[in-house]
Amino acid sequence: MASQMTFERYELKYLLTKQSKEHILLAMKPYMVLDDYGRTTIRNLYFDTSSFRLIRRSIEKPAYKEKLRIRSYQSVGPRDLVFVELKKKFNSVVYKRRLVLPEHQAASSFHYNRPLPIQSQIANEIEYFRHYYEDLHPTVFISYEREAYYSLDGSDFRVTFDENILYRDHDLSLQSDAYGTPLLKRGQTLMEIKTSGGLPLWMSHILTKEHTFKTSFSKYGTAYQQMMLGKAKGELNYA
């Protein structure tokens, strides 16, 4: 699995209607192409403390925030490779560091609170993060279907479209099926623009034409808020 292990870039998010997505895809056609993976189902396990310290802090929109997750880009068995990712955001710039492990090794390390079975600078950063927050454990499973496009001019400009975004707070394993509660309204798509620089002029034009504006949508943040809302409703009904 030859993949980039470090990232430093801006990540801009937009919620699209079906029609807006079609128009943007048409505008992208001369400049971008779908990557070799096509439409893939991405699975994520997000880690947090028992008090949800990380996501509660993130929702406050501080200048600096961070998160830890394990991700797969396909259905996996115990020996298939997954990504352990440490993601930080400071003053709108996203910094992502990740390493690759067989799923059973990553799951065992976090389940039994054992050091990662690899030595590297990125592994050290992840271990420091785990030690600092102490009681990290998987809190939510989030899956979605993604189409990723890259620029034909060789730049790092990328656009992804995420649909059928689902979450759950049980069956927290990357080996399980992708199912759960939807995070988007029917027909919605989450578009993410990933770039180390500015937007190409053609993209700025189509976003303006479609009256499409940047949003602060967070998959884990939205899932957490829905989980807390469901819990509050349950307590009210019980009372």
C-alpha positions in Angstrom: 0.0 0.0 0.0 2.1 2.9 -1.3 0.4 6.0 0.1 1.3 9.5 1.4 1.9 9.4 5.2 2.0 13.1 6.0 -0.3 16.0 4.8 -0.3 19.7 5.3 -3.2 21.4 3.6 -6.5 23.3 3.7 -9.7 21.2 3.7 -12.8 23.1 2.6 -16.2 21.5 3.0 -19.5 22.2 1.1 -22.9 20.6 1.4 -24.4 20.0 -2.1 -27.7 19.2 -3.6 -27.9 16.5 -6.2 -28.2 19.2 -8.9 -25.2 21.2 -7.6 -23.1 18.1 -7.6 -23.9 17.4 -11.2 -23.1 20.9 -12.2 -19.8 20.9 -10.3 -18.8 17.5 -11.8 -19.5 18.9 -15.3 -17.3 22.0 -14.6 -14.5 19.7 -13.2 -14.4 17.5 -16.3 -11.7 19.4 -18.3 -9.5 19.7 -15.2 -9.9 16.7 -12.9 -10.3 12.9 -13.2 -11.6 10.2 -10.8 -8.8 8.3 -9.1 -8.2 4.6 -9.8 -10.2 3.4 -6.8 -13.5 4.8 -8.2 -16.3 4.8 -5.6 -15.1 3.3 -2.4 -16.6 2.7 1.1 -14.5 4.2 3.8 -14.7 3.0 7.4 -13.5 5.0 10.4 -13.1 4.3 14.1 -12.9 7.5 16.1 -11.2 7.5 19.5 -12.1 9.7 22.4 -12.1 9.7 26.2 -15.0 8.6 28.3 -16.1 12.2 28.7 -15.8 12.8 24.9 -13.1 15.4 25.7 -11.7 15.6 22.1 -14.9 16.1 20.2 -16.4 18.5 22.8 -13.3 20.6 22.5 -13.5 20.4 18.7 -17.1 21.6 18.6 -16.0 24.8 20.5 -14.1 25.7 17.3 -10.7 26.5 18.9 -7.7 27.6 17.0 -6.1 24.2 17.6 -7.8 20.8 17.7 -6.9 17.2 17.2 -8.3 13.7 16.7 -7.3 10.1 16.4 -8.9 7.5 14.2 -8.2 4.2 12.4 -9.4 4.1 8.8 -9.8 1.5 6.1 -10.6 2.2 2.4 -12.2 -1.2 1.9 -13.7 -4.1 3.8 -10.9 -5.7 5.8 -10.0 -8.9 7.5 -7.5 -9.3 10.4 -4.4 -9.2 8.2 -5.5 -6.4 5.8 -3.8 -3.1 6.1 -5.4 0.0 7.8 -4.3 3.5 8.6 -3.8 4.8 12.1 -4.2 8.6 11.7 -3.4 11.5 13.9 -5.1 14.6 12.6 -4.6 18.2 13.8 -5.9 21.5 12.7 -4.4 24.9 13.6 -5.5 28.2 12.2 -7.5 26.5 9.4 -4.5 24.3 8.2 -4.9 20.6 8.6 -1.9 18.4 9.5 -2.3 14.7 9.1 0.2 12.0 10.1 -0.5 8.3 9.6 1.0 4.9 9.6 0.0 1.6 8.1 -0.6 -1.6 10.1 -2.4 -4.9 9.7 -5.9 -4.5 11.2 -5.4 -7.1 13.9 -2.2 -5.4 15.1 -3.8 -1.9 15.3 -7.0 -3.3 17.0 -4.9 -5.3 19.5 -2.7 -2.3 20.4 -5.7 -0.1 21.2 -7.9 -2.8 22.8 -5.2 -3.9 25.2 -3.5 -0.5 25.5 -0.2 -1.8 24.2 2.4 0.2 22.3 2.1 0.2 18.5 4.3 -2.6 17.0 6.3 -0.1 14.9 9.0 2.4 15.7 9.0 5.8 13.8 8.5 9.5 14.4 4.8 9.2 13.5 4.3 6.2 15.8 6.0 8.3 18.6 3.6 11.1 18.0 0.6 8.8 18.2 1.9 7.2 21.4 2.4 10.6 23.0 -1.2 11.5 22.1 -2.5 8.2 23.6 -0.5 8.8 26.8 -1.6 12.4 27.1 -5.3 11.5 26.9 -5.0 8.3 28.9 -8.4 6.6 28.5 -8.8 6.7 24.7 -11.1 4.1 23.3 -13.3 3.8 20.1 -16.5 5.8 20.5 -18.1 5.9 17.1 -17.9 4.1 13.8 -18.5 6.3 10.7 -18.7 5.0 7.1 -19.4 6.7 3.8 -19.1 6.2 0.1 -16.4 8.4 -1.5 -15.5 9.4 -5.0 -12.1 11.2 -5.1 -10.8 13.3 -8.0 -7.3 14.5 -8.6 -6.0 17.4 -10.8 -4.8 16.8 -14.3 -2.1 19.5 -13.9 -0.1 17.5 -11.4 -0.9 19.8 -8.5 -2.1 18.5 -5.1 -5.6 19.9 -5.7 -8.1 17.2 -4.9 -11.9 17.1 -4.6 -13.9 14.3 -2.8 -17.6 13.6 -2.7 -19.0 11.7 0.3 -22.4 10.2 0.3 -24.4 7.7 2.5 -22.6 8.9 5.6 -23.6 6.6 8.5 -22.6 6.4 12.1 -23.1 4.1 15.1 -21.8 3.8 18.7 -21.8 0.0 18.8 -20.2 -2.9 16.8 -17.0 -0.8 16.8 -14.8 -2.8 14.4 -13.5 -2.1 11.0 -14.1 -5.7 10.1 -17.9 -5.2 10.4 -20.3 -4.1 7.7 -21.0 -0.4 6.9 -24.4 0.4 8.5 -25.8 2.9 10.9 -27.8 6.2 11.2 -27.5 8.7 8.3 -25.8 12.1 9.0 -27.0 13.8 5.8 -30.4 14.6 4.4 -31.7 12.5 1.5 -30.0 13.7 -1.8 -27.2 15.6 0.0 -23.5 15.2 -0.7 -20.5 16.4 1.3 -17.8 17.8 -1.0 -14.3 18.4 0.4 -11.7 20.5 -1.4 -8.2 19.6 -0.3 -5.3 21.9 -1.3 -2.1 23.5 -0.1 -2.9 26.7 -2.0 -5.9 28.6 -3.3 -8.8 27.5 -5.4 -8.4 27.4 -9.2 -10.4 30.1 -10.9 -12.7 27.7 -12.6 -13.7 26.2 -9.3 -14.3 29.6 -7.7 -16.6 30.4 -10.7 -18.7 27.3 -10.4 -19.1 27.6 -6.6 -20.2 31.2 -7.1 -22.6 30.2 -9.9 -24.1 27.5 -7.8 -24.4 29.7 -4.7 -22.4 27.1 -2.8 -20.7 28.3 0.3 -18.2 26.7 2.7 -19.5 25.0 5.8 -17.9 23.7 9.0 -19.5 20.3 8.8 -17.7 17.6 10.9 -18.7 14.0 10.5 -17.6 13.0 14.1 -19.0 16.3 15.5 -22.4 15.8 13.9 -22.5 12.1 15.0 -21.7 13.1 18.6 -24.4 15.8 18.6 -27.0 13.3 17.3 -25.9 10.7 19.8 -26.3 13.2 22.7 -29.6 14.4 21.3 -30.8 10.8 21.1 -29.7 10.2 24.7 -31.4 13.3 25.9 -34.7 12.3 24.2 -34.4 8.8 25.7 -34.0 10.2 29.2 -37.0 12.6 28.7 -39.2 9.7 27.5 -38.0 7.6 30.4 -38.9 10.4 32.8 
